[in-house]
Structure formats: C-alpha cells, structure tokens
Amino acid sequence: MGHHVLLIEDEPNITEALRFLLNRDGFTVATHADGATALEAIDREAPDLIVLDVMLPNKNGFDILRDLRAETATQQLPVLMLTAKGQEKDRALAESFKVDKFMTKPFSNQEIVSTINDLLAR
Amino acid sequence: MKNEGQTGSRIRERRIDLGLRQGDLALKVGISPAYLNLIEHNKRRIGGKLLVSLATTLAVEPIALTQGGAAAVVAGLKNAASNAPQIDVEEANVDQFLSRFPGWAALIEQQSDQLTEMERRVALMSDRLAHDPVLSESLHEVLTAVTSIRSTASILAQTPDIDRDWQRRFQTNVFEDSARLADTAQSLVSYFETMATENHEGAGTGATVEAFFAKNNYHFPELENDTEPQNLQTQEDFPSGAGAEIVQKRLKDYKADATDMPLAKVQNAIASHGFNPAAIAQYLQQPLGRVLVRLSNLPNSESYPDVGLIRCDLSGSIILRKPIEGFALPLTGAACPLWPMYQALAQPGLPLAQIVETPSGAKFQCYAVAEVAPTPLFNAPLVVTSTMIMMKIDDDFAEATPIGPTCQICPRSDCRARRNSTSV
C-alpha cells in the first residue's frame, strides 16, 4: 500500500487536481480545508506527509507548522508547504519552524509529485 | 523700495505672492495681526517655533525666510553636489557661480529638487505596491487561480486515457477558475485605473503621512507629556509640503486627545472596565468616537489588544486609518459597505458592536459610531464622521458578519451589497 498524504488546502480545485495526481501515483490521500481543526485531522489521519497551504481559514499554515513541531509525535513529520506568498521573509519563517520544503504557487505537477517522493524517500 | 535683506520683508512678500491677507496668516499661526504687522515691518525679530510655523503656512523652507532666496539656492546647489559625489564640483566657488550665472544655478537647483522628489515618489510607489493589502489579496487570488488552472490543464493534456467523469470535472474546474481569473484580472485593472485617475500628489502625500505614523506605531510618548506637536517636526521622515500640514493637524488632534484623556486615566479606565469602549467613554466623559481614536493610539501593552482604526465622512471617504494585520484597508477607493463603520452612518449616535469575518476567515470585534459635529447654526449642513476600531479575536464559534475588503476584489460574489463594476 502506498504512502498516506494529507492535503491541507482550502482551494477545492487545487485539492482535486493534487488528489488525482497523487492517487494516480499510488498514494492514498485525505484532504482538509480548515486551519483551526487541522491538527485534529493530522491526529486522525496519521499521514506519512502533509502538504500544507499557508493561507487557510481560521489558522494559517505557519501557526499549524509551529504547533506540529512543538509536539514530539509530529516533530519529524515531513511537511511540504505551498504558498502564493513567495517573499523571503515567509520562506525564512517556514524554515525557522523546520519546514521540509517550501514551494511557491504556481508549481508544476511533475515538480510537486517528485518533491513529495523525495521527501518520503529520506 | 522693499528691504530685500530682512526676514519680515520676505514674509510679507511671500504672503502677498500667495494672496493671503495679513489677518488670515496671523490667525493660521496663532498670533495677532498687529504682531504680524510688526514682524513684517522688521520691527520684531522672530525665530524658533513661530518661524517654522510661518514657513510651513507659507509653504517655504524657514531658511528661505531668514536668509533669502540666494541662500536657499546655495543650499540647494550644495545639496545637488552632495548627491553626485562622483563629480568633482568646485564647491568653494558656489557663490561666484551663483552671482555670475543665477539662471543656470536656479535651473540646477530646481532639477536637483525634482530628482530628489522623483526618487522619493519611486520609493513610495514601490513601498505602496509591496504593502498594499488590496493588491496583495488580489495577487494571491490570481496565483491561486493560475495554480489550479495550470495543474488541471496539465492533467488533461498529459493523461490521454483519463476517465470521462474526471475529464468532465476537470473541464468544469478549468472553466470556473478561468472565469475567476478573468474577474480578478478585471478588478486589478479597475483598481489600477482608480489609482491612476487619483491626484498623484495626493496619493503620494497620503502614503507619506501613513508611513510617518506607522513608523511611530501611531503612538507619540512626547505628546503624552508637555511637548507640543510642532516640536516633532524635527523628527526624521517628517513629511514635507502638504504632508507636513496633514501630519501637524493629526498631531494636534492627538495632543488634544492626550490632554483631555491622559494616558494614565485611560489605562485606569481599561483596568476598571475592561476594553469596553462605551464604559471607558462614560468614565472619561468624552464622546465615543473620540475615545475610539484614543484607544487606537495607546502604547503596546499586554493589558489590552492591538487595535486598528478607520474613520470616514458622510460621503464614505476614508479620512483616518490605522491598519491592523488581517483586516485589509484599501489605500484607494471605497471599502466594503458591510463594515460596521458604514452601517453606523445610517444611524448616527447609535453605537454598534459587531463581530465580522474576513474572506480569509479572520474574525474581528468591531466597535463603531457615527457622530454629528455640533453646530449653533440653523439649517447648517450635517457634518458626520463615523469611526470604527477593530480587534482580532480567536473564537471559532462566534457568530460573525461576513465582510470583504472592497467590492473590486472581494471573493464573496453572492453578496447582496456588492457594487457592480459597471454601475459608475
């Protein structure tokens, strides 16, 4: 059985495209769209990797990442962060919370799938 | 013959050039016409605050009044030279140059000033583009739609054997996203057109004023004590020209608020009544709108929340603003008509407390009130201002009114209050 990926993204059409791509490559995929309940979804799904958007309703991706890194159980969980904000200060903030990869929108399908494969192969 | 060498004569000359009456100028700088008359006839020496005040009102540098045009041109030429250190300018001969070629000297000075002003404007516009929340949200919307279209179109193009149901769904998604992209692009064009048709100087002045207040975090410890607003004019980045007048007016209002509502008393009121503006206003015996402004000017403290502020007049034009993260305040044009500040305009004197939710899901507690300026005259036109403060809250379950930044870029397409872009 393939790796389990949790997509935390509030744009349904992006979620749908990513889910299709990852399913096609043998991943199982769960999705979640709300920032405030993202940590509960992570507990429930116990994913092998998270694709995390920055601009989420109720709680942003940086705060979610910070909370993840504060918990022993999720300290090492691979996180690929997606953002339309490509500013250096945003990248630095994500890196300060030990993000595994920071990717700016728009990305190519090939780029995101190969990044996910690379992170899971570590 | 005019006495060309004296400060009073220069003040008089400049006042007459501007078409100002002696009494009007005296009123503006807070002295009697008789005293200004003595100054203008060089019978009283002036300096310090009064000189700065006169220079500001007459829209000239103080040096132009004290040392005359020649000194100002010399200063300008030296400034031009210092801006081009790579050129070996004969600075020692500047007076000689000025006396032999006054026209060329004035031209160099004027062009140097223009260059400095253009550089300032370029920096201002860059800053504005980088920090305009409305633009930032629009560009985020564009990038999101583009990402979705790119990803979906790429799946459609590179998966020839795609299931028909998936194909249909993805085609619908591309259609929806491209429509959304077109709408956002159109909104952006309209936003830029609004910016372009505005008075450029006015827009630049507004941004300079905002930058000055933001740099000071909208709080001036000096004005909480005995310092007078005009003494802050020596601060670095204090705007010049029209910006200086606006800042001075706002600082005077700040000083008046700080005098009538001293910081310690406001902090006591918060300690006794919590951050409840109505209770604080009652305690301070001040109008609620004024108290809202005062609450937005407090120093940072863990005892009370960060506060954003916005104030508009009866036309809806924004006349005062203090941004707060997550609540986009447009730099130009009209904001969202659902903001409590606008709702309050419909019922002056009736304060509103409302929780609102932005399109990104952030919630803000807002307090707003519209107040009518008192007038002793019969049938005088109503002068109304509406003031609102907003504070971020973390309450997932709080019932909130959905609002947007401004209709031009608002994603809430089914909003009843949405302005049609073709309605103007």
Chai-1 contact restraints between the chains, C-beta under 6 A:
chainA,res_idxA,chainB,res_idxB,connection_type,confidence,min_distance_angstrom,max_distance_angstrom,comment,restraint_id
A,E11,B,T144,contact,1.0,0.0,6.0,A-B,restraint_1
A,N13,B,S148,contact,1.0,0.0,6.0,A-B,restraint_2
A,N13,B,N173,contact,1.0,0.0,6.0,A-B,restraint_3
A,N13,B,D177,contact,1.0,0.0,6.0,A-B,restraint_4
A,I14,B,T147,contact,1.0,0.0,6.0,A-B,restraint_5
A,I14,B,S148,contact,1.0,0.0,6.0,A-B,restraint_6
A,A17,B,S151,contact,1.0,0.0,6.0,A-B,restraint_7
A,A17,B,T152,contact,1.0,0.0,6.0,A-B,restraint_8
A,A36,B,D396,contact,1.0,0.0,6.0,A-B,restraint_9
A,P57,B,G361,contact,1.0,0.0,6.0,A-B,restraint_10
A,N58,B,G361,contact,1.0,0.0,6.0,A-B,restraint_11
A,A84,B,H140,contact,1.0,0.0,6.0,A-B,restraint_12
A,A84,B,L143,contact,1.0,0.0,6.0,A-B,restraint_13
A,A84,B,T144,contact,1.0,0.0,6.0,A-B,restraint_14
A,K105,B,L143,contact,1.0,0.0,6.0,A-B,restraint_15
A,K105,B,T147,contact,1.0,0.0,6.0,A-B,restraint_16
A,P106,B,V146,contact,1.0,0.0,6.0,A-B,restraint_17
A,P106,B,T147,contact,1.0,0.0,6.0,A-B,restraint_18
A,P106,B,R150,contact,1.0,0.0,6.0,A-B,restraint_19
A,N109,B,S151,contact,1.0,0.0,6.0,A-B,restraint_20
A,N109,B,S154,contact,1.0,0.0,6.0,A-B,restraint_21
